[in-house]
Amino acid sequence: MNFTIPIRGTPSQNASSTTLNGTFAPQAPAPAAPLSEATGGGTPVVHTTAPADRLIVGVDFGTTYSGVAAVYTSTPDDVDVIKTYALDRHLLEVFIGSHADMDHRWPGGNGITSDKVPTEIAYDPPAPNLSITTPTPTSTTEALNGASPSTNNIKWGFQFKPEESRLRCIKLFLDRNQKLPHFVSPLETAAQLRKYDRNVMDAVSDYLTQLYIHTMDTLTRRYGESFMSITKVEFVLTVPAVWSDAAKNATLQAAERAGMGSRHDLRLISEPEAAAVYTLKAIQPNHLKIGDNFIVCDAGGGTVDLISYRITEVSPLRVEESAVGTGGLCGSAFLNYRFEDHVRTRIGKERYDNMKEKKPKTWQMGLKYFEEFVKRNFNEEEHQEVNVPFPGLPDDEEAGLDSGFLVMNAEEVKALFEPVIKEVCDLVEGQVDGIRRKGGTVSGIVLVGGFGQSNYLYNRLKSHFNTAAPPPYTERPTHATTANAPQAVEVMQPMYAWTAVVRGAVLRGLEGSMVVSRRSRWHYGTSYATVFDEERHPVSDRYWSPLWERWMVSDRMQWHIAKGEQVSERRAVSFHYTRNFRPGQSLIVEDDLIGCDADVAPDAFKKGLINVCTLTTDLNAVPKTLFTRLTTTKGIEFDNLDFTLDMTIDSASLIFELKVDGVGYGVVTAKFH
């Protein structure tokens, strides 16, 4: 299970809500072929009618770079990763209105080809009588933070000059529960947003809007306008595995505002799970067998996400999470800032500041070389010396500047890598240990993501995990000694590691989920009231209930899901409630889903537990015959109803449904905090 607990905040800042008929979270469309799946009650339902062909679009909204891939269901082997960034005039008018700035240079205007586009955006003051706007928000998203459509000219992706200011790493601001890296300034970001009357949700949806427009343009160019007008397009978005439910909900709302469809058509998948879908299928069937455990390490620009999977079936491929997923802020962007600190120290702060201010192209050339060559290709055995170009800087033997190059030896480069690499190794080690403690064997570590392409990261993990230490010496070797010796773990770098996540997202939309169960990262439960027991409850907690006519205590915790427990999207978890209603009392009730990160969850609600979301349930649709009329000894009449809220967990969403005697009723509203 891939959700975490968001930090409690003020309703105006942290709360977001969505009302759905009976469920919360996007519903997956019918699969492209007959599929047997389980309902909340466990009864298999077989779909026998295949839907019309559709286009599945995967969107990897990343911290530093974002990618898009698409596939037509009739040609499932032909997955396209968008590589070019240019916009068609007609499509620009169709998607954002007839007043678009046709002379405006969009990302890729210089013929740039790339598997991904920078996750960067900025706003320019609109030209007279000209505005480019985002799509009109729906009633649901208009209420979010009081946002209004953008009326600013937007620059994004590759469009920026080196010296131009822009918003970076905006994705990280969606989850208030995750700490920000030191190089991301909340104050600077807030100042830029305030200047143009925008907020984080606006910036994210504005960026996704540009990505959406470009995607639709590219698909229209390939398939034609007639084809696109009659073909359904479904979007699958990826999110970090360690994100809170509130952040995932915000991502869905931003995507909806961007035009990527209604919440019923949008789906989420965690980034490492998407990577696993692609990579495990890529190595199937030669290297997979039932019982194998694989650790997927999605090392990106800002974050590193890990999930471990155990193979349960080979044909068709089915897996289950074998360890609770983990993650951290130790992506390759941290190397950039360590490199920047190194350059500043080597050449001196005054010369460094002068270069960035007066010769920005010089700095960008050096940074680009570090990005594209050193980070990806550095190998201490082959590169005893690295020459980073800084054209125009005068020679300085003491600083190591020679003929326009900053000379770095292997030890200096390693010093940049090591602190970040160690954090990644520690995260992987935690997954390996978690599997081995349960008696499992780790068959492989799969490296994906931009940072996952790094030769140095690959070699460090390989040397750490792929070289088993010799068994301890004994005069008479035994089989037990050999069996207990640490086993080598193979480290793999699949092809297309940088786009593995977005390719996996497309496959998820095409074939459905291959994950049969996941591990809960938290305890999840609800609070309830019960009869006072003087042996178990403090007297100070009791209160008198005039309807039950006895002493009661409230805020007792019932934990429905334990931390680390296996949960399946095919099997709902039921929360049972008993509610009393006096005549004329409102039948709209609220209940909180509570989370706990501690290893042992408490028996009663206390400080430190987090309100994940508030579920508002409308019981007016429940037939009155299902209510039980009761009367107190004092003649007070009231109605009693027993009902359940069923929660189903998929890769990155929660689905709630109200049921009475196994039948679904009413409306459930989920407000995340």
C-alpha positions as CSV (number, residue, x, y, z in Angstrom):
1,M,0.0,0.0,0.0
2,N,1.4,3.3,-1.0
3,F,0.2,6.1,1.2
4,T,1.5,8.1,4.1
5,I,0.0,10.4,6.7
6,P,-0.2,14.1,5.9
7,I,0.7,16.7,8.5
8,R,-2.4,18.3,10.2
9,G,-2.9,21.9,9.1
10,T,-5.5,24.6,8.9
11,P,-8.5,23.8,6.7
12,S,-7.8,26.6,4.4
13,Q,-4.3,25.5,3.6
14,N,-4.4,21.7,3.9
15,A,-7.9,20.5,3.2
16,S,-9.1,19.4,-0.2
17,S,-12.2,17.5,-0.9
18,T,-14.0,15.6,-3.6
19,T,-17.5,14.3,-3.7
20,L,-18.2,11.1,-5.6
21,N,-21.2,8.9,-5.9
22,G,-20.3,6.2,-3.4
23,T,-16.6,6.2,-3.8
24,F,-13.5,8.4,-3.5
25,A,-10.7,8.1,-6.0
26,P,-10.6,7.6,-9.8
27,Q,-12.3,4.4,-11.0
28,A,-10.3,2.3,-13.5
29,P,-12.0,1.9,-16.9
30,A,-13.0,-1.6,-18.1
31,P,-10.0,-3.6,-19.3
32,A,-9.3,-4.1,-23.0
33,A,-10.0,-7.8,-22.7
34,P,-12.2,-10.0,-20.5
35,L,-10.8,-9.9,-17.0
36,S,-11.9,-11.6,-13.8
37,E,-11.7,-9.3,-10.8
38,A,-13.0,-9.4,-7.2
39,T,-15.6,-7.0,-5.8
40,G,-15.5,-5.8,-2.2
41,G,-17.4,-8.9,-1.1
42,G,-14.9,-11.2,-2.9
43,T,-17.3,-12.4,-5.6
44,P,-15.6,-12.6,-9.0
45,V,-17.1,-10.5,-11.7
46,V,-16.2,-11.3,-15.3
47,H,-16.2,-8.5,-17.9
48,T,-17.2,-10.1,-21.3
49,T,-17.5,-7.0,-23.4
50,A,-14.3,-5.3,-24.6
51,P,-14.4,-1.5,-24.8
52,A,-13.6,0.5,-27.8
53,D,-9.9,1.0,-28.6
54,R,-8.3,3.9,-26.7
55,L,-5.1,5.8,-26.3
56,I,-3.4,5.3,-23.0
57,V,-1.1,8.2,-22.0
58,G,1.4,7.9,-19.1
59,V,2.6,11.1,-17.4
60,D,5.7,11.0,-15.2
61,F,5.5,14.4,-13.4
62,G,9.0,14.5,-11.9
63,T,10.8,16.7,-9.5
64,T,13.4,17.9,-12.1
65,Y,12.2,16.4,-15.3
66,S,8.8,15.1,-16.6
67,G,8.0,12.6,-19.3
68,V,5.1,11.4,-21.4
69,A,4.5,8.2,-23.2
70,A,1.5,6.8,-25.1
71,V,0.2,3.6,-26.7
72,Y,-2.9,2.7,-28.8
73,T,-4.6,-0.3,-27.4
74,S,-4.8,-2.0,-30.9
75,T,-1.0,-1.8,-31.2
76,P,0.1,-2.5,-27.6
77,D,3.8,-3.1,-28.5
78,D,4.1,0.3,-30.1
79,V,4.8,2.5,-27.0
80,D,5.8,6.1,-28.0
81,V,7.9,8.2,-25.7
82,I,7.5,11.9,-26.6
83,K,10.9,13.3,-27.5
84,T,10.3,16.6,-29.3
85,Y,8.9,19.8,-27.9
86,A,7.1,22.1,-30.4
87,L,3.5,23.3,-30.6
88,D,1.2,23.4,-33.6
89,R,-0.6,26.7,-34.1
90,H,-4.0,25.2,-34.7
91,L,-3.8,22.9,-31.7
92,L,-2.7,25.8,-29.5
93,E,-5.9,27.6,-30.5
94,V,-8.0,24.5,-29.9
95,F,-6.7,23.8,-26.4
96,I,-6.1,27.3,-25.0
97,G,-8.2,29.6,-27.0
98,S,-7.9,31.8,-30.1
99,H,-5.9,34.6,-28.4
100,A,-2.7,32.5,-28.1
101,D,0.6,34.2,-28.7
102,M,1.6,32.6,-32.1
103,D,5.0,34.2,-32.1
104,H,5.8,32.9,-28.6
105,R,8.7,30.4,-28.7
106,W,7.7,27.2,-27.0
107,P,10.0,24.5,-25.6
108,G,11.9,22.8,-28.4
109,G,11.7,25.6,-30.8
110,N,15.4,25.1,-31.5
111,G,14.9,21.4,-32.5
112,I,15.6,20.0,-29.0
113,T,15.0,16.2,-28.8
114,S,14.8,14.7,-25.3
115,D,13.1,11.9,-23.6
116,K,11.9,14.3,-20.9
117,V,11.3,18.0,-20.4
118,P,12.5,20.1,-17.4
119,T,9.9,20.5,-14.7
120,E,10.3,24.3,-14.7
121,I,7.8,27.1,-15.2
122,A,7.6,30.9,-15.0
123,Y,5.2,33.6,-15.7
124,D,5.6,36.8,-17.8
125,P,3.4,39.8,-17.7
126,P,0.8,39.4,-20.5
127,A,1.2,41.5,-23.6
128,P,-1.5,44.1,-24.3
129,N,-4.8,42.6,-25.5
130,L,-3.3,39.1,-25.2
131,S,-3.6,36.3,-22.6
132,I,-2.9,32.6,-22.5
133,T,-5.2,30.9,-20.0
134,T,-5.4,27.5,-18.5
135,P,-8.7,25.5,-19.1
136,T,-11.6,26.6,-17.0
137,P,-11.6,24.7,-13.7
138,T,-14.5,22.4,-12.7
139,S,-16.6,23.3,-9.7
140,T,-14.6,20.9,-7.6
141,T,-11.2,22.4,-8.4
142,E,-12.4,26.0,-8.4
143,A,-12.9,25.8,-4.7
144,L,-9.3,24.5,-4.1
145,N,-7.4,27.4,-2.5
146,G,-9.7,29.8,-4.2
147,A,-7.7,29.5,-7.4
148,S,-8.7,31.2,-10.6
149,P,-7.5,30.4,-14.2
150,S,-4.1,31.9,-15.2
151,T,-4.1,35.0,-17.3
152,N,-0.3,35.2,-17.5
153,N,2.0,34.2,-20.4
154,I,3.6,30.9,-19.4
155,K,7.2,29.8,-20.1
156,W,8.1,26.2,-19.4
157,G,10.4,23.3,-20.1
158,F,13.4,24.1,-22.4
159,Q,12.3,27.6,-23.1
160,F,14.4,29.4,-20.5
161,K,17.7,31.2,-21.0
162,P,20.3,30.2,-18.4
163,E,20.1,33.4,-16.5
164,E,16.3,33.6,-16.3
165,S,14.4,33.0,-13.1
166,R,11.9,30.1,-13.0
167,L,10.1,27.9,-10.5
168,R,11.8,24.6,-9.9
169,C,10.9,21.5,-7.9
170,I,7.3,22.7,-7.6
171,K,6.2,19.1,-7.2
172,L,7.8,18.8,-3.8
173,F,5.5,21.5,-2.4
174,L,2.4,19.3,-2.9
175,D,3.3,17.1,0.1
176,R,3.6,19.1,3.3
177,N,4.7,15.9,5.1
178,Q,7.9,15.7,3.2
179,K,10.9,17.9,4.1
180,L,12.3,20.1,1.3
181,P,15.9,19.8,0.2
182,H,18.2,22.6,1.2
183,F,18.4,24.0,-2.3
184,V,14.6,24.6,-2.6
185,S,13.6,27.9,-0.9
186,P,10.0,28.1,0.2
187,L,10.4,31.9,0.7
188,E,11.7,32.5,-2.9
189,T,9.1,30.2,-4.4
190,A,6.3,31.9,-2.5
191,A,7.6,35.4,-3.6
192,Q,7.6,34.3,-7.2
193,L,4.0,32.9,-6.9
194,R,2.7,36.0,-5.1
195,K,4.0,38.3,-7.8
196,Y,1.6,36.7,-10.3
197,D,-1.2,35.9,-7.8
198,R,-0.6,32.2,-8.1
199,N,-0.2,29.4,-5.6
200,V,1.5,26.0,-5.7
201,M,-1.6,24.2,-7.0
202,D,-1.9,26.8,-9.7
203,A,1.7,26.4,-10.8
204,V,1.4,22.6,-10.9
205,S,-1.8,22.7,-12.9
206,D,-0.3,25.3,-15.2
207,Y,2.7,23.1,-15.9
208,L,0.6,20.0,-16.4
209,T,-1.6,22.1,-18.8
210,Q,1.4,22.8,-21.0
211,L,2.4,19.1,-20.9
212,Y,-1.2,18.2,-21.8
213,I,-1.4,20.6,-24.7
214,H,1.9,19.4,-26.1
215,T,0.9,15.8,-25.7
216,M,-2.4,16.3,-27.5
217,D,-0.6,18.2,-30.3
218,T,1.9,15.3,-30.7
219,L,-0.8,12.7,-30.7
220,T,-2.9,14.7,-33.2
221,R,0.2,15.0,-35.5
222,R,0.7,11.3,-35.4
223,Y,-2.9,10.0,-35.7
224,G,-4.8,12.9,-37.3
225,E,-7.6,15.1,-36.0
226,S,-10.4,12.8,-37.2
227,F,-8.9,9.9,-35.3
228,M,-8.4,11.9,-32.2
229,S,-12.0,13.3,-32.3
230,I,-13.5,9.8,-31.9
231,T,-10.8,8.1,-29.7
232,K,-10.9,8.1,-26.0
233,V,-7.7,9.3,-24.3
234,E,-7.0,8.0,-20.8
235,F,-4.3,9.4,-18.6
236,V,-2.2,7.5,-15.9
237,L,-0.1,9.7,-13.6
238,T,2.8,8.6,-11.5
239,V,3.4,9.8,-7.9
240,P,6.1,9.1,-5.3
241,A,5.4,6.0,-3.2
242,V,6.0,7.8,0.0
243,W,3.6,10.7,-0.6
244,S,0.7,11.4,1.6
245,D,-2.9,10.8,0.4
246,A,-3.5,14.5,0.5
247,A,-0.6,15.1,-2.0
248,K,-1.9,12.4,-4.3
249,N,-5.3,13.9,-4.1
250,A,-3.8,17.3,-5.0
251,T,-2.0,15.8,-8.0
252,L,-5.3,14.4,-9.3
253,Q,-7.0,17.8,-8.9
254,A,-4.1,19.5,-10.7
255,A,-4.3,17.0,-13.6
256,E,-8.1,17.5,-13.8
257,R,-7.6,21.3,-13.9
258,A,-5.0,20.7,-16.7
259,G,-7.6,19.0,-18.9
260,M,-6.4,15.4,-18.5
261,G,-10.0,14.2,-17.8
262,S,-12.4,13.8,-15.0
263,R,-11.3,12.0,-11.8
264,H,-13.2,8.9,-13.0
265,D,-10.9,8.6,-16.0
266,L,-7.6,9.6,-14.3
267,R,-5.6,7.0,-12.5
268,L,-2.5,7.1,-10.3
269,I,0.3,4.6,-9.9
270,S,3.3,4.9,-7.6
271,E,6.6,5.7,-9.4
272,P,8.5,2.6,-8.3
273,E,5.6,0.3,-9.0
274,A,5.4,1.8,-12.6
275,A,9.1,1.1,-13.0
276,A,8.6,-2.4,-11.7
277,V,5.8,-3.0,-14.2
278,Y,8.1,-2.1,-17.1
279,T,11.4,-3.6,-15.9
280,L,10.1,-7.0,-14.6
281,K,8.2,-7.5,-17.8
282,A,11.3,-6.6,-19.8
283,I,13.3,-9.4,-18.1
284,Q,10.5,-11.9,-18.2
285,P,10.5,-14.9,-18.5
286,N,14.2,-15.8,-18.6
287,H,15.2,-14.6,-15.1
288,L,12.0,-14.8,-13.1
289,K,10.7,-17.6,-11.0
290,I,8.1,-17.8,-8.2
291,G,9.5,-16.7,-4.9
292,D,12.1,-14.3,-6.3
293,N,12.3,-10.9,-4.6
294,F,13.3,-7.9,-6.6
295,I,14.1,-4.4,-5.2
296,V,13.1,-1.6,-7.6
297,C,15.2,1.6,-6.9
298,D,13.8,4.6,-8.7
299,A,16.6,7.1,-8.4
300,G,15.5,10.4,-9.8
301,G,16.5,14.0,-9.7
302,G,15.0,14.9,-6.4
303,T,13.8,11.8,-4.7
304,V,14.8,8.1,-4.5
305,D,11.9,5.7,-4.1
306,L,12.2,1.9,-3.3
307,I,9.7,-0.9,-3.3
308,S,10.4,-4.7,-3.1
309,Y,8.3,-7.3,-4.9
310,R,8.0,-11.0,-4.7
311,I,7.0,-13.0,-7.8
312,T,3.8,-15.0,-7.1
313,E,3.0,-16.0,-10.7
314,V,5.1,-15.9,-13.9
315,S,2.5,-16.3,-16.6
316,P,0.7,-13.9,-16.3
317,L,3.2,-12.0,-14.2
318,R,1.9,-11.3,-10.7
319,V,3.8,-9.8,-7.8
320,E,3.2,-8.8,-4.2
321,E,5.1,-6.2,-2.1
322,S,7.5,-8.1,0.1
323,A,8.8,-5.1,2.2
324,V,7.3,-1.7,3.2
325,G,8.4,0.8,0.6
326,T,10.8,3.5,1.6
327,G,12.3,6.7,0.1
328,G,14.4,9.8,0.7
329,L,15.6,13.1,-0.7
330,C,18.9,11.9,-2.2
331,G,18.4,12.3,-5.9
332,S,20.9,13.5,-8.5
333,A,20.0,17.2,-8.1
334,F,21.9,17.1,-4.8
335,L,25.1,16.3,-6.8
336,N,24.5,19.5,-8.8
337,Y,24.5,21.6,-5.7
338,R,27.6,19.8,-4.3
339,F,29.3,20.5,-7.6
340,E,28.3,24.1,-7.4
341,D,29.8,24.3,-3.9
342,H,32.9,22.7,-5.1
343,V,33.4,25.1,-8.0
344,R,32.7,28.1,-5.6
345,T,35.4,26.8,-3.2
346,R,37.9,26.1,-6.0
347,I,37.8,29.4,-7.9
348,G,36.7,31.6,-5.0
349,K,33.4,33.2,-4.2
350,E,34.1,36.5,-6.0
351,R,35.1,34.9,-9.3
352,Y,32.2,32.4,-9.0
353,D,29.6,35.1,-8.4
354,N,31.0,37.2,-11.3
355,M,30.9,34.2,-13.6
356,K,27.2,33.4,-12.8
357,E,26.2,37.1,-13.1
358,K,28.2,38.2,-16.1
359,K,29.0,35.0,-17.9
360,P,26.0,32.7,-17.3
361,K,26.7,30.7,-20.4
362,T,30.1,29.8,-19.1
363,W,28.6,28.5,-15.9
364,Q,25.8,26.6,-17.8
365,M,28.3,24.9,-20.0
366,G,30.3,23.6,-17.1
367,L,27.1,22.5,-15.3
368,K,25.7,20.9,-18.5
369,Y,29.0,18.9,-18.8
370,F,28.7,17.7,-15.2
371,E,25.1,16.8,-15.7
372,E,25.4,14.9,-19.0
373,F,28.9,13.4,-18.7
374,V,30.2,13.3,-15.2
375,K,27.0,12.3,-13.3
376,R,26.1,9.6,-15.8
377,N,29.5,8.2,-16.9
378,F,32.1,8.8,-14.2
379,N,34.0,5.6,-13.4
380,E,37.0,6.0,-11.0
381,E,38.9,3.2,-12.8
382,E,38.6,4.9,-16.2
383,H,38.5,8.6,-15.3
384,Q,41.5,9.5,-13.1
385,E,41.0,13.1,-14.2
386,V,37.9,15.0,-15.3
387,N,38.1,18.3,-17.2
388,V,35.0,20.4,-16.9
389,P,34.7,23.2,-19.5
390,F,34.5,26.8,-18.2
391,P,35.3,28.8,-21.4
392,G,36.5,32.3,-20.7
393,L,37.9,31.7,-17.2
394,P,41.6,32.7,-17.0
395,D,44.2,30.1,-16.1
396,D,44.8,29.7,-12.4
397,E,47.2,26.9,-11.4
398,E,46.2,27.0,-7.8
399,A,42.5,26.8,-8.6
400,G,43.0,24.1,-11.2
401,L,41.9,26.2,-14.1
402,D,43.8,25.3,-17.3
403,S,42.9,26.4,-20.9
404,G,39.3,27.0,-20.0
405,F,38.9,23.8,-18.0
406,L,38.5,23.1,-14.3
407,V,40.6,20.0,-13.7
408,M,39.1,17.6,-11.1
409,N,40.9,14.4,-10.0
410,A,39.0,11.1,-9.3
411,E,39.1,11.6,-5.5
412,E,37.4,15.1,-5.9
413,V,34.6,13.7,-8.0
414,K,34.1,10.8,-5.6
415,A,33.9,13.2,-2.7
416,L,30.9,14.9,-4.5
417,F,29.2,11.5,-5.0
418,E,29.8,9.7,-1.8
419,P,27.4,11.3,0.7
420,V,24.5,11.0,-1.8
421,I,25.5,7.5,-2.9
422,K,25.7,6.4,0.8
423,E,22.1,7.5,1.4
424,V,20.9,5.5,-1.6
425,C,22.9,2.5,-0.5
426,D,21.4,2.7,3.0
427,L,17.9,2.8,1.6
428,V,18.6,-0.3,-0.5
429,E,20.3,-2.0,2.4
430,G,17.1,-1.4,4.4
431,Q,15.0,-3.2,1.8
432,V,17.5,-6.1,1.6
433,D,17.5,-6.5,5.4
434,G,13.7,-6.4,5.5
435,I,13.4,-9.2,3.1
436,R,16.1,-11.4,4.6
437,R,14.7,-11.0,8.1
438,K,11.5,-12.7,6.8
439,G,13.6,-15.5,5.3
440,G,13.4,-14.3,1.7
441,T,16.2,-14.2,-0.8
442,V,16.9,-11.0,-2.8
443,S,17.4,-12.0,-6.5
444,G,18.1,-8.6,-7.9
445,I,18.2,-4.8,-7.5
446,V,16.8,-2.9,-10.5
447,L,18.1,0.6,-11.0
448,V,15.8,3.0,-12.9
449,G,15.3,6.8,-13.2
450,G,17.8,9.5,-14.3
451,F,20.1,8.9,-11.4
452,G,19.7,5.2,-11.9
453,Q,21.7,5.6,-15.2
454,S,24.8,6.6,-13.2
455,N,27.8,4.3,-13.7
456,Y,29.2,5.3,-10.4
457,L,25.9,4.5,-8.5
458,Y,25.7,1.2,-10.4
459,N,29.3,0.2,-9.6
460,R,29.0,1.2,-5.9
461,L,25.8,-0.8,-5.4
462,K,27.3,-3.7,-7.4
463,S,30.5,-3.7,-5.2
464,H,28.3,-3.6,-2.1
465,F,25.7,-6.2,-2.9
466,N,27.1,-8.3,-5.7
467,T,30.3,-9.5,-4.0
468,A,29.5,-12.0,-1.4
469,A,32.0,-12.2,1.5
470,P,33.7,-15.6,1.8
471,P,32.2,-17.8,4.5
472,P,34.0,-17.9,7.9
473,Y,36.8,-20.4,8.2
474,T,36.1,-23.8,9.9
475,E,38.3,-26.8,10.1
476,R,35.4,-28.9,8.8
477,P,33.2,-26.9,6.4
478,T,29.6,-27.6,6.7
479,H,26.5,-27.1,4.5
480,A,25.0,-24.9,7.2
481,T,28.0,-22.5,7.1
482,T,27.5,-22.1,3.3
483,A,23.8,-21.7,3.6
484,N,24.1,-19.0,6.2
485,A,26.7,-17.0,4.3
486,P,25.4,-13.7,2.8
487,Q,24.2,-14.2,-0.8
488,A,25.3,-11.9,-3.6
489,V,22.6,-9.8,-5.1
490,E,22.6,-8.9,-8.8
491,V,22.3,-5.2,-9.7
492,M,20.6,-4.5,-13.0
493,Q,20.4,-1.3,-15.2
494,P,17.6,-2.0,-17.7
495,M,17.5,-0.3,-21.1
496,Y,15.5,3.0,-21.1
497,A,16.1,3.4,-17.3
498,W,15.3,7.1,-17.5
499,T,11.8,6.4,-19.0
500,A,11.0,3.2,-17.2
501,V,8.5,4.9,-14.9
502,V,6.5,6.5,-17.7
503,R,6.6,3.3,-19.8
504,G,5.3,1.4,-16.9
505,A,2.5,3.8,-16.4
506,V,1.4,3.2,-19.9
507,L,1.5,-0.6,-19.4
508,R,-0.5,-0.2,-16.2
509,G,-3.2,1.6,-18.1
510,L,-3.1,-1.0,-20.9
511,E,-3.0,-4.2,-18.9
512,G,-4.2,-3.4,-15.5
513,S,-2.4,-4.0,-12.2
514,M,0.0,-6.9,-11.8
515,V,0.4,-6.2,-8.0
516,V,-1.9,-8.5,-6.0
517,S,-1.1,-7.1,-2.6
518,R,0.9,-4.2,-1.0
519,R,2.3,-3.4,2.4
520,S,0.8,-0.7,4.6
521,R,3.3,2.0,5.6
522,W,1.1,3.0,8.6
523,H,-1.5,1.8,11.0
524,Y,-4.9,2.9,9.8
525,G,-8.0,3.0,12.0
526,T,-11.0,4.8,13.4
527,S,-12.0,6.1,16.8
528,Y,-15.2,4.9,18.5
529,A,-17.2,5.1,21.8
530,T,-17.7,2.2,24.0
531,V,-19.1,1.3,27.4
532,F,-17.0,2.5,30.3
533,D,-15.0,-0.2,32.1
534,E,-13.4,1.0,35.3
535,E,-10.6,-1.6,35.0
536,R,-9.5,-0.4,31.6
537,H,-10.6,3.3,31.4
538,P,-9.8,6.4,33.4
539,V,-12.8,7.8,35.3
540,S,-11.9,11.2,33.9
541,D,-12.7,9.9,30.3
542,R,-16.2,8.8,31.0
543,Y,-19.4,10.6,30.0
544,W,-23.2,9.7,30.4
545,S,-25.1,8.7,27.3
546,P,-28.8,9.6,27.6
547,L,-29.7,7.3,24.7
548,W,-27.7,4.3,25.8
549,E,-28.4,5.2,29.5
550,R,-25.0,4.2,30.6
551,W,-21.5,5.6,31.2
552,M,-19.4,5.6,28.0
553,V,-15.9,6.5,26.9
554,S,-15.0,8.0,23.5
555,D,-11.8,8.3,21.4
556,R,-10.9,4.6,21.7
557,M,-9.0,3.4,18.7
558,Q,-9.8,0.4,16.5
559,W,-6.9,-0.3,14.1
560,H,-8.2,-1.9,10.9
561,I,-4.8,-2.1,9.1
562,A,-1.5,-2.7,10.8
563,K,1.7,-1.2,9.8
564,G,3.5,-3.6,7.4
565,E,0.3,-5.7,6.9
566,Q,-0.5,-7.0,3.4
567,V,-3.5,-5.4,1.8
568,S,-5.1,-6.1,-1.6
569,E,-7.1,-3.8,-3.9
570,R,-9.3,-6.8,-4.5
571,R,-10.4,-7.0,-0.9
572,A,-11.9,-4.1,0.9
573,V,-11.3,-3.3,4.6
574,S,-14.6,-2.6,6.4
575,F,-15.0,0.0,9.2
576,H,-18.1,-0.8,11.2
577,Y,-20.2,2.0,12.7
578,T,-23.4,2.2,14.9
579,R,-25.1,5.6,14.8
580,N,-28.2,6.9,16.7
581,F,-30.5,9.6,15.3
582,R,-33.2,11.5,17.1
583,P,-36.3,12.4,15.1
584,G,-35.4,15.2,12.7
585,Q,-31.7,14.9,13.2
586,S,-29.5,15.2,10.1
587,L,-28.4,11.9,8.5
588,I,-25.2,13.4,7.3
589,V,-22.3,12.1,9.5
590,E,-18.6,12.6,9.7
591,D,-15.9,10.1,10.6
592,D,-12.1,10.4,10.6
593,L,-9.6,8.0,9.2
594,I,-6.6,8.0,11.6
595,G,-3.1,7.0,10.9
596,C,-0.1,6.1,13.1
597,D,3.6,5.7,12.1
598,A,4.7,4.1,15.4
599,D,5.6,0.4,15.4
600,V,2.9,-0.1,18.2
601,A,-0.3,1.8,17.8
602,P,-2.1,3.1,20.9
603,D,-5.5,2.0,22.3
604,A,-6.8,5.6,22.5
605,F,-6.5,8.7,20.4
606,K,-3.6,10.9,21.5
607,K,-1.3,13.5,20.4
608,G,0.9,12.3,17.5
609,L,-1.9,10.5,15.7
610,I,-2.8,12.1,12.4
611,N,-6.2,12.7,10.8
612,V,-5.6,11.3,7.3
613,C,-9.0,12.4,6.0
614,T,-12.6,13.2,7.1
615,L,-15.3,11.1,5.5
616,T,-18.7,12.7,5.3
617,T,-21.4,10.2,4.6
618,D,-25.0,11.0,3.5
619,L,-27.3,8.3,4.9
620,N,-30.5,9.8,3.4
621,A,-30.4,7.3,0.6
622,V,-30.6,4.4,3.0
623,P,-34.1,3.0,3.1
624,K,-35.9,3.9,6.4
625,T,-36.8,0.2,6.8
626,L,-33.1,-0.5,7.5
627,F,-33.1,1.8,10.6
628,T,-34.1,0.3,13.9
629,R,-36.5,2.3,16.1
630,L,-35.5,2.1,19.8
631,T,-36.9,3.7,22.9
632,T,-35.2,4.6,26.2
633,T,-36.7,3.9,29.6
634,K,-37.7,7.6,29.7
635,G,-39.7,7.2,26.5
636,I,-37.2,9.0,24.2
637,E,-37.4,7.5,20.7
638,F,-34.4,7.3,18.4
639,D,-33.3,5.4,15.2
640,N,-30.3,3.2,15.1
641,L,-28.4,2.2,12.0
642,D,-25.4,-0.2,11.6
643,F,-23.4,0.5,8.5
644,T,-19.8,0.1,7.1
645,L,-17.4,2.2,5.2
646,D,-15.4,-0.1,3.0
647,M,-11.9,1.1,2.0
648,T,-10.1,-0.3,-0.9
649,I,-6.4,0.4,-1.6
650,D,-4.7,0.5,-5.0
651,S,-1.3,1.6,-6.1
652,A,-1.8,5.3,-5.1
653,S,-5.4,5.9,-4.2
654,L,-8.0,5.2,-1.5
655,I,-11.6,4.2,-2.5
656,F,-14.4,4.5,0.0
657,E,-17.9,3.1,-0.2
658,L,-20.9,3.2,2.1
659,K,-22.6,-0.1,2.7
660,V,-25.6,-1.3,4.7
661,D,-26.1,-5.1,4.9
662,G,-23.6,-5.4,2.0
663,V,-25.5,-3.0,-0.3
664,G,-23.9,0.3,-1.4
665,Y,-25.8,3.5,-0.7
666,G,-25.3,7.3,-0.5
667,V,-22.5,9.7,-1.1
668,V,-19.1,9.7,0.5
669,T,-17.0,12.9,0.6
670,A,-13.3,12.6,1.5
671,K,-11.5,15.7,2.8
672,F,-7.8,15.2,3.1
673,H,-5.9,17.3,5.7
